[in-house]
Amino acid sequence: MSIFFRRLPKFNYVKPEKFSDALDILRENKDGRFRVYAGGTDVIPKIKERVMPAPETLVDLKGISQLNYISHDEANGLRIGALASIHDVSQAPVVREKYPMLAQAAASIASTQVQNRGTIAGNICNAVPSADSAPALLCLGGKALCEGKEGERMIDLEEFFLGPGSTVLGDDELLKEIQIPSAKGKGVYIKLSPRSRMDLAVVGVAVFADVEDGIFKDVRIGLGAVAPTPMRAKTSENRLTGESVGDQVIEEAAAMAAEEAKPIDDHRASAKYRRMMVEVLVKRAIGQIISH
Ligand SMILES: Cc1cc2nc3c(=O)[nH]c(=O)nc-3n(C[C@H](O)[C@H](O)[C@H](O)COP(=O)(O)OP(=O)(O)OC[C@H]3O[C@@H](n4cnc5c(N)ncnc54)[C@H](O)[C@@H]3O)c2cc1C
């Protein structure tokens, strides 16, 4: 039967208004008793499709207004509260001006409806390899401020993802805020998907580079949908860093990024095609950065 005709299974529903109340609820979390959600754009369809088992209780975080913010200062960089919507991140003047790659990545997600409900925090916690915000956040040195019954901890996003749908977050932990340090350079996110809207990335490539006097000073390359988790292509980054800008080195680095990717064949694209597209898109993204 089509999922559109299926009813959601029964579960309890709570909507705490304070972050501390949500943490109190999760103290008792064991064996998937509670499932938190923010926008619900991943959780609700998965429960409906029976891809995710229905929890005993769904904990709606949207009532916690203290987590809905985007702030910035030069010393601390950008801070995105866990309930900031994808739309707000894509439109915030400070994100568009100082972190345009992240605004581009957020704007590439789904549709206006999904962007209005969904959050960047949910995109990260959902941990699918094709999450559009992840390559950009990895390139920008993003960190996740999380809190659980043991207190707060800061997790580098490079260490956050364990595999498809899996993160280092414990059952009692919540992501509170995404932090992105200030950095000098330019960034570009390119999403390849068969349809122009409402489609997941077949390949996502983010490149951030600081180019000074014709030299690559700092280069970071993030890849999505080509490995079990979003990843950095560090061999490729190292090939470029410290080198003079030139076609040969860019071509070598792009080929290295394709080598570093660990794509799979699936119904959306073959591994071979994905690898080829990594090479093409890394080259294209670097080209866009150096031509500005
Ligand atoms: C039609 C459609 C199209 C889509 N297209 C795209 C696309 O193009 N690109 C893309 O990347 N994604 C896409 N998605 C997926 C989804 O919209 C995004 O991943 C979105 O960012 C999820 O945010 P959310 O707030 O709705 O997450 P939710 O569904 O609320 O939660 C997602 C996961 O994160 C957990 N979670 C949420 N917030 C927290 C928190 N603060 N702390 C701990 N855990 C938390 C939840 O328990 C759940 O496991 C699409 C979804 C739909 C329905």
The ligand as a Tripos MOL2 file, in Angstrom:
@<TRIPOS>MOLECULE
LIG
   53    58     1     0     0
SMALL
NO_CHARGES

@<TRIPOS>ATOM
      1 C1         10.3310   15.5390    0.6790 C.3       1 LIG1
      2 C2         11.6470   15.6140    1.3890 C.ar      1 LIG1
      3 C3         12.7820   16.0480    0.7010 C.ar      1 LIG1
      4 C4         14.0260   16.1080    1.3410 C.ar      1 LIG1
      5 N1         15.1070   16.5800    0.6450 N.ar      1 LIG1
      6 C5         16.3080   16.6820    1.2610 C.ar      1 LIG1
      7 C6         17.4400   17.2200    0.5610 C.ar      1 LIG1
      8 O1         17.3660   17.6190   -0.6050 O.2       1 LIG1
      9 N2         18.6300   17.2580    1.2330 N.ar      1 LIG1
     10 C7         18.7640   16.8510    2.5210 C.ar      1 LIG1
     11 O2         19.8770   16.9240    3.0660 O.2       1 LIG1
     12 N3         17.6990   16.3590    3.2100 N.ar      1 LIG1
     13 C8         16.4810   16.2680    2.6200 C.ar      1 LIG1
     14 N4         15.3910   15.7780    3.3080 N.ar      1 LIG1
     15 C9         15.5710   15.3150    4.6830 C.3       1 LIG1
     16 C10        15.1990   16.3420    5.8030 C.3       1 LIG1
     17 O3         14.2880   17.2900    5.3850 O.3       1 LIG1
     18 C11        16.4440   17.0330    6.3650 C.3       1 LIG1
     19 O4         17.3800   16.0600    6.8050 O.3       1 LIG1
     20 C12        16.1200   17.9870    7.5370 C.3       1 LIG1
     21 O5         17.2250   18.8100    7.7420 O.3       1 LIG1
     22 C13        15.7790   17.2560    8.8100 C.3       1 LIG1
     23 O6         15.5260   18.2270    9.8170 O.3       1 LIG1
     24 P1         14.3210   18.0310   10.8400 P.3       1 LIG1
     25 O7         14.4360   19.1410   11.8170 O.co2     1 LIG1
     26 O8         13.0220   17.8960   10.1310 O.co2     1 LIG1
     27 O9         14.7390   16.6120   11.4750 O.3       1 LIG1
     28 P2         13.8120   15.6000   12.2860 P.3       1 LIG1
     29 O10        13.0260   14.7530   11.3600 O.co2     1 LIG1
     30 O11        13.0770   16.3120   13.3480 O.co2     1 LIG1
     31 O12        14.9540   14.7170   12.9800 O.3       1 LIG1
     32 C14        15.9250   14.0300   12.2060 C.3       1 LIG1
     33 C15        16.7820   13.1700   13.1470 C.3       1 LIG1
     34 O13        17.5460   13.9780   14.0120 O.3       1 LIG1
     35 C16        17.2110   13.7550   15.3810 C.3       1 LIG1
     36 N5         17.2410   15.0950   15.9930 N.ar      1 LIG1
     37 C17        16.6260   16.2080   15.5310 C.ar      1 LIG1
     38 N6         16.9790   17.2650   16.2730 N.ar      1 LIG1
     39 C18        17.8130   16.7900   17.2280 C.ar      1 LIG1
     40 C19        18.5310   17.4160   18.3080 C.ar      1 LIG1
     41 N7         18.4780   18.7300   18.5400 N.pl3     1 LIG1
     42 N8         19.3260   16.6460   19.0920 N.ar      1 LIG1
     43 C20        19.4090   15.2980   18.8560 C.ar      1 LIG1
     44 N9         18.7700   14.6750   17.8530 N.ar      1 LIG1
     45 C21        17.9900   15.4140   17.0550 C.ar      1 LIG1
     46 C22        15.8660   13.0520   15.3820 C.3       1 LIG1
     47 O14        15.7010   12.1890   16.4930 O.3       1 LIG1
     48 C23        15.9800   12.2610   14.0790 C.3       1 LIG1
     49 O15        16.7130   11.0950   14.2870 O.3       1 LIG1
     50 C24        14.1340   15.7160    2.7040 C.ar      1 LIG1
     51 C25        12.9830   15.2810    3.3970 C.ar      1 LIG1
     52 C26        11.7540   15.2350    2.7490 C.ar      1 LIG1
     53 C27        10.5490   14.7850    3.5200 C.3       1 LIG1
@<TRIPOS>BOND
     1     1     2 1
     2     2     3 ar
     3     2    52 ar
     4     3     4 ar
     5     4     5 ar
     6     4    50 ar
     7     5     6 ar
     8     6     7 ar
     9     6    13 1
    10     7     8 2
    11     7     9 ar
    12     9    10 ar
    13    10    11 2
    14    10    12 ar
    15    12    13 ar
    16    13    14 ar
    17    14    15 1
    18    14    50 ar
    19    15    16 1
    20    16    17 1
    21    16    18 1
    22    18    19 1
    23    18    20 1
    24    20    21 1
    25    20    22 1
    26    22    23 1
    27    23    24 1
    28    24    25 2
    29    24    26 1
    30    24    27 1
    31    27    28 1
    32    28    29 2
    33    28    30 1
    34    28    31 1
    35    31    32 1
    36    32    33 1
    37    33    34 1
    38    33    48 1
    39    34    35 1
    40    35    36 1
    41    35    46 1
    42    36    37 ar
    43    36    45 ar
    44    37    38 ar
    45    38    39 ar
    46    39    40 ar
    47    39    45 ar
    48    40    41 1
    49    40    42 ar
    50    42    43 ar
    51    43    44 ar
    52    44    45 ar
    53    46    47 1
    54    46    48 1
    55    48    49 1
    56    50    51 ar
    57    51    52 ar
    58    52    53 1
@<TRIPOS>SUBSTRUCTURE
     1 LIG1         1 GROUP 0 **** ****
